[in-house]
Amino acid sequence: MVRSAIESIAYHGGSTLTAQAVDLSVDDLLRGRRSDAIQVVVLMNDGMSQDAWDRVLAASQRLAATKAERFGVALGKEVSWH
């Protein structure tokens, strides 16, 4: 069920702004945080961010500080593992 939902996601063009996506998720986590809820972030990405590496690193450190559970999902036929 999850796999079929992921496979049905359509790509409409554009950029991979990883740092911006992570920052947005952190902002959402902090804004709506409930003490009794498990916080989870799933990042689906092709591994080819157009953000500078230092921005991606800073955003990921900010996310780690939230103590949310974090999962990464590599997508696409040409996923970059670097």
N, C-alpha and C positions, 0 to 999 in steps of 0.2 A: 504494500500500500504506500509506504513512504517512498520507496524507489520509483514507483510509477508516477507519483506526484512530482518528484524531482525531475524525472525524465520528460514530463509534460511541460516543464517551464520553458517558455519561448524566449529566445535571445532577440532583442530588438535593436541591437547595435549600441554604440556608445563606448564608454571607457570603463576600466576597472579601477575604481577609486577606493582601494582597500582601507586606507586610513580614515577616510570620510565615513565609510560604512561602520567601522569599528567605533569611531567617535560618536556616531549617531546611536549605536546600540548602548554605549555607556551612558549617554545622556538619558535615554529611555529607561535604562535600569535604575539610575539614581532618582529619576523623577517619580517613578511609580513603585518604588521598592516597598514590599511588605515584609515585615520581620518573619512571618511564618511561611513565606513562599520560597521555593527553590528557584534561583535565578539561573537561566540557561541561555547561552548565545551559540547559535550555529552559523558559521561563516561559510558560505558557498562561494567558491572563487576559482578562477582559471589559473591563478598563480602569476598573472602578468599585470601587476598593479602599475598604474601610471603615477602613483604617488612616490615621492622621494622616500628612500629606505628609512631615513631617520624619522620621517613622519609616521610611517607604518610601525616602526619600533616604539615610538612614543605612545601611539594609540594603543598598541598591544600591551604595553606596561600599564597604561591607565585602566584597560580592561582587566588585567590580572589583579589590580588593586581592589576591584569590586568583589573578588572571591566568587564570581559566577562560574558555573560549570561551562567549559568552552570546548566546542567541537569544530573541526574544520573538515569541509567536504570539497575534494578536488573535482572539478567539472570540465567536461569537454574532451575532445579527441586529441588536442594539442596542449595538454596541461603542462605548465612549466614547473618543475620541481626545484628550481633554483631561486 
